Amino acid sequence: MKKIYKNKFIVLILILQIVLCSVFISCGENKANETKTPDNNADVNNADGNSGELNVPEAVDELYPYPEHDFKNEIINILSRRDGWADGSQDLEDLFVESMTGEVFNDAVYDRTKKVEEKYNVEIKMIYIADPTATITKSIKADNDEYQLIQEKLMFMSSSLATQNYLINLENIGSINLDAPWYNRNAIKDMSINNKVTALGGDMTINDKSGVIMAVFNKKMLEDYALENLYTTVRDGKWTLDKLYELIMQTTVDLNGDGKYTFKDDQWGLVCEDYGGWMLAIASGNRLAALDGNGMPYMTAVTEKSVSDYDKIMKIMYEKQGRAETGDDEAHVRIFLENRCFISIDMMSNIAMLRGMDEDFGIIPLPKQDVNQKDYITTISPWQSRFIAMPSTCGNPEMVGAVVDAMSRESVNTIAPAYYNNLLNQKIARDEESIEMIQQIFDSIIYDIGSVFNWGGIWDLQHSFFSTKQQDYAGYYEKYVGKVEAALEKTIETMQQFD
């Protein structure tokens, strides 16, 4: 397998640093320079000293020469999801747009894609449908080279397509430089069963980042209740499950005094869906599954640590009345917009919907298990984040791979900075401290392969465990372990059949 460098979103972190260098220098900047590998130790310079444009460093171009190709007007069809979920807020067009509109991100996507089309003499076409997995499955079974790339939810792509050997192992595509800094190497490391890479995230796409989990807090409520500075709490390593519980108990109020707590009438310390329990467990250092030294997955869902952590998390989720329960993304966002919730645990795509909020809010990572845990840990929702893959019926994978690599390379200077500039300019992050926290969040992302492949519905079980207010995590899992292990073994057998 190609060498994978230290697990960081190096390029994304550098982008944030460049954007904010005039107002903010963070400890994350030092982190980005700790590992002296060729890609993350290269110089990054503005094109004209003022534009804030991030250029691919010369050292990177030397490591990964930009090849010349003429693909003679070949067409690359990309099948992508557009399902209208949460009022379409999760259907971000980041691979292709029809024309310039004057909107920063749209035009960056247009420029990036047009440049690659012209450079390699190809035509890129997007096909948007509600269920790409079903469509590509039908196409592959018919041995039809109708689509050359797929952009789909990571869980659907992995659990339905990779497990049937329907995706090409990108490790075998010589035109894709998997160790280049424009790819998400954290994801490659965490999800490569038997050292096979079937899904890609990175600078080419923004949708892979839409499921990143973080917490937001209401600054007015922080002031009203004379609570501690949460940025300081995070920096001091004291942002823990116990601290979260303490704060949500202080900020939950029966506003109408009727002696009952209802979602629409009262104030809550925390809002998160039932999957929030799993998110807190991951942030506490647990995983549903992991890879061994040979790249083979094994289940880690039940350990002495996870059982103890789930007991503490159940207290946060259900003891007394501290958490507002909802599975509706729009209601989730709305209760925070209405200043009736102190802390919201949510995905990046939903937090972006807060940009019109009148009151200020701050962004922080999810809490650690306790003060002894060394680092904060972040993950993604595999149901939300969308990755890129190549179907097994792709007739010319080397050509398609070259275009993917070129689009990824060009994105470093176009859609990646446009996205983060746009994110900041639209006041998603409203202060320097939140930007510091965003750097820390992106720097700490891990991918729980158990949730990504959802063997035997193991990720779905996380929802049902919390939604039915179970108490015995080990006992609950034991009822389903046979189904989970059988699905896991079947995946291992399939992935061992790869060329």
N, C-alpha and C positions, 0 to 999 in steps of 0.2 A: 504494500500500500504506500502511496506517496506520503512523504513526510508531512505530518500535521504539527504545526507550531503551537505554542501555548494558547490555551483556550480563551481568547478574548475577541470581542468585536473591535479589533484594532482600528479599522477604518472608520467605523461609526464614532468611536471615542475621539479620534483625531478630528473628525468633522465638527463635533460639538466644541472641541477646544478651539478650533480656528474661528468658528462663528462667534465665540464668546471671549476671545483673547483680550479684547479691549476692556472688558468689565470684570473678568473673573479668571482666577488661576486656581485650579482645584488639585487636591491630592490625587485624583484620578489621572491627571496629566503625568505625574511621576510614575504611576503604575504602568502607564503605556510605554514607558521607557525602561522598565526594569529588565525585561528580557531582551538580550542583545541578539535577536535573530535578524536576518537581513531585511525582512519585510516591515517589522515594526520599529526598526531603529533608523530607518531612512528619513531624510529631511523632507519636510512638507513646507512648501512655500506658496504664498499667494501669487497669482498670475501677475498682478500689477501693484501689489502691496496694499491695495485698498478694497478690492472687490470681495474678499472673503472666499474666492473660488479655491477649492481644494484640487490640487493637481496630483496625478500619479507621480510619485518621486522617480527620478532618473534611475535610482538603484533598483526599483521595482521593474522598470522597463528593461533593464539589463538582465534581470533574473528571468523575466517572462517576455521575450521579444514579441512584438506585435506582428504576427504573420500577415503576409499579403495573400489574398485569394480573389478569384473571380468565379462566382458560382453561377454565372450565366443566367441570371434572372430566375433562379429557382424560387419556389414559393414555400414558406414555412408556415404551416397552420398551427395556431396555438389554441387549444381548447381550454376555456377558463370559466370559472363559476361566477354567475350573477343570479343570486337567489332572493334579493330584496329584503333579507333579514335585517331587523332593527332599522327599518325605513331606508334600507340601502346603504347605511353608513359603513358597512363592511365590504362593499363592492368597489374598492378603489382600483381605478384603471392605471396600472403602473408599468405595463409592458408595451402598450401601443395606444395612441389616440389618433383620431382622424386629422386633426388640424390644430393650429395655434389658436389660443383663445385670449391670451394676455394674462391668464392665471399662471402663477409662478411654477407650480408643480406640473400642471398640464403641459406647459411649454417645454419644461425640462425633459419630460418623457418624450415629447415629439422630437426635440432636437437629438436626444440620445439615439432613439430608434432610427430616425432618418439618416443619421450619420453612419450607422452600421449598415443600413440597407444600401447606401450609396458606396460605401467602402468595399463591401463584399458582393455587390450586385445581386442582392436578394430582395424578395418582397415578403414582408411579414403581415399575416392576416390573423385577426382575432375572431374567434367564434365563442360567443357567450351563451351559456345555457344554465339551467338551474341545477342539473345533476351531471357533472362531467364524468364522474366515476361510472355511472350506468352506461353512458354513451361510449366511453372509451373501451369498456369491457366488451360491449357488443361489437365494436369495430375490431378489436384484437381477436376475438373469437372468429371473426370473418376473415382474418388475415389481411386486413385492409390498412394500407398506409395512408389513411385519410388525415390523421393528425400527427404532427411531429413532436409537439411538446404539449404538456398538460400543466395547468395551474389549478391546484385543488387543495382542499383542506387536508392538512397533514395526516390526520387520523384516517380519513377515508382513503387517501392515497396509499398509506402504509398497510392498514388492516385489510383492505379489499384488493389492492392491485399488487403490492410487493409480495404479499403472501401467496399469490397465485402465479408468481414469476412473470408478471405482465409489465415489469419495468426494467429498462436496461441498466446494467451496472455501470455507472458513470466512471468508475475507476478504470474501466477498459477503454474509455474514449480519450485518445491521446491529445485531441484538440482542446480538452478542458483541463486547465491547470488547477486542480483541486486544492493545492497548497497556496495558491495566490491569495493576497489579502482581501480581495473583493468577494470571497466566499465565506459563509458562516461555518467556521471550522469547529465551533462548539457543537453544532448540530451534526456535522460529519462524524466527529469522534463519538458522540453519545448514541448515534442511531445506526451505525454501520455494522449490521449483523454479518458475521463471517467476513468482515472487512469489505462488504459490498455497499456501495453508495447508491441509493435509489432515489433520493430526494435532495434538492439543493435549495438553500436560502442564501441570502447575501445582498450585495448592493444592487443587483439587477432588479430586485423586487422589494417593495415596501410591505406587501401583504404578509410576508413571513414574520414581520414584527408586530402585526396588529393584535396578536394574542398575548403579547408580553404582559405579565401580571404585575401590578403595583398598587399602592394605596394612596388615596388622596384624603386630605383633612380640611375641614372648614376653619379658616383663620379667624373669622368673627366669633365662632363658638369657642375657639381656643382662648380668645381674649375674654369673652364673656364669663367663662368659667375659671379664668385665671390659671390655666393649665401651663405645664412646662413647655419650653421651646422644643418641639419634636425634632427639629434638625439637630440640635445639640444632643438630644437623647440618642439619635441614630449615630452620630459621630462618636459618642462616648461608649458605644456598644451596649447601651442599656435599653434598646428598643426590642422588647421580648414579648412572648405570649402573655406573661403575667402583667406587663405594663399595658398591653392592649386591653386585657380584661378590666383592669383598674379604670382605664379611661372611658370605656364604653358604659361601665356602670355609673360613672359620674355624669354622663351626658344623655342618658335615657330618661325622658320625662313624659308623664301622662299629661299632655297639654290641656285637654278638655276636662280633666278631673273626674272622669266617669269611673275610675277604678279599673279600667281595662286598657290594654295597649293594642291599638290597631294601626295597620300600615298607613292608612290615609289620614288619620287624625292626630297622631302623636309624634314625638321626637325620639330618634333612635341614636344609640351610640355607634352602631355599625350596620351597614347594609352590605350583604354579599349573598350570592346564590349558594345553594347547598354544596356545590363543588368547591366553594371557598374553604371548606374544611380540608379537602385534599391539598389546596394551594398552601394553606398554613402548614400542613404536614411536610410538604416539599421544602418550604422555607425553613423548617426545623431540622432539615438534614435527612429526610426519609425519601425513598423512591419505591415505586411499585415493582420495578425490575431494574437490572443493571447488566452490563456486559463483562464477561470474564476476560482473562488475558488473551484468549484466543478469539475474542470477538463474538462469543456465544452468549445469548441472553439467559438469565436465570432470575427467578422470582425473589424479591426481597420485601414483599408487601407486609409480612408479619415478622417482626423482630421484637425483642424486649424493649428496645427504644421506641419503635413505632407504636406499640401498645400503650406505653406510658404517655407518649405525645398525643395520641388520639384521645385519651382520657382528658387531658388538659384542654384540647381543642373542642371537645364536646361541651365542656363547661363554658367556653367562649360562645359557642354557637347556640346553646339552648338554656343554660342555667339562668333563671330569672327571666327578664325580658330586655335583653340588651341588643339583640340583632333583629333587624327588619328582614323578613324572609320574602324573597321574590325570585322567580325564574324569568321574569320579563325584563329584557335589557332596557327598554325605554322607561319602565317604571323605576328600575334601578337607578338610572341617571336622573330621572325627574325628582325623586325624593331628596337627592343631594342638591339639585338645583334650587329646590324650594327651601333650603336651609333647615331641613328637618332631620339631618343625619350628620354626625360629626366625622366619621371615617367611612369611606367606601373602598372596598377591595374589588378591583375590576380590571378589564383588559384595556390595552392602549387604545383600541378602536373606539371603545365606549367613553373613555376619559376624554378623547378628542371632542366628544359631543358637549363637553362642559365649557367650550370656549366662549359661549355667550353668557356665562354666569356672571351676575353682578358682584356677588361677594367674592373675595379672594380665597383661593385654596392653595395648599401646598402638596407636593408630591414626595413620597418617601417609599422605601422598599417595604416588603412584608417583614414582620418581626422575626427575630431568631427564637430558637427554643428557649434559651436562657443566656445569661451573660458569659457563660463558659464557651459558647459556640463562637468559633473564631470569626467567621464571615457571614454576611447576609447572603441569602440564596434566592434567586429568582427563577421562575420557569415560565412556560407559555401554555396557553390553552390549545391543545392539539385539535380541538374542534373548530377553533377560529383561525389560527395561523395557516396561511396558504403557501405551499412550496411549489417548486418546479420539478418536473420529472419528464423522462423520455419514454414513450411506450415501446414495448418490445417489437412492434411492427414498423418502427421508424426505418425507412429504407436507406438513409444515408446519415447515420449517426455522427460521423466525423464532421460533415458539413454543418449539421445542426449544432454540434458541440462547439465548433469554431464561432458560430454566431452567438451562442450563449456566452462564451468567454469574452467576445468583443463587447456585447451589451453589458456584461458585468463590469468590464474594465472601464467602459465609457461612463457607467453610472456613478463611478467614484467622483467625477467632476460635474455631474449633472443632477440626476434625480436624488442622490443621497443628500447633498447639501441643500438642494431645493426643499426636500422634505423636512429637514431639521430647521432650516430657516423659516419655512412656512409654519411648522409646528410651534416655533417660538414666537413668531410674529402674530400668530392668531391667539396668543396668550394661553397656550396649553400649559407651558411652564411660565409662571408669573413672577418669579424672582430668581436670583442667582443661586440660592440654596437648592431650589427644585432642580435646576439644571445640573448642579453637582450630584444630586440624588439620581437623576436620570442616567448620568454617566455610570454611577455605581450600580444601578439596576442592570444596565446593558452589559456591564462588565462581569456580572455574576450569574448569567443565564445558564441553566442546565436543562437538558431534555430528558424527561423521564420516559424511557423507552417502553415501559409498561403501559403508560397512558397513550403513547403514540400508536402502538399496535393494538391496544385494548384487547389483549388475549382473553378469551372467554368472558368478555364484558367487564374486565377488572376495573377499568376506569368508570364505567357506568355504576359499578357497585359502590364506588365512593359516594356518588350522589344518593343512592338508595340508603346507604348506611346512615348518612346524616339526615336525609329527609324523613326517614322513619324513626329517627331519634333512638337509634340503637345504643347500647352501652358496652357490649362485649365485642370489641373489634376482632379479636382472634377467633372467637366462636362464630361470628358472622362470616368471616372469610373462609373458615373451614368448610362451610356448607357448599362452597363453590370451587374449592381448590382443584378438584379433579377436572372440571371443565376448563379451568384456566391453564393448568399444566398440559392438558391434551392439546389445546390450541397453540400453546408455546412450542411444544414438540413438533407439531405439524409445520409451523413456520420455520423452525430450524432445518427440518428435512427439505423444505422447499428452497431455502436460501443456500443449502449445500449443493443444490443442483445447478446453481449458476455456473456459467462458463468461467 
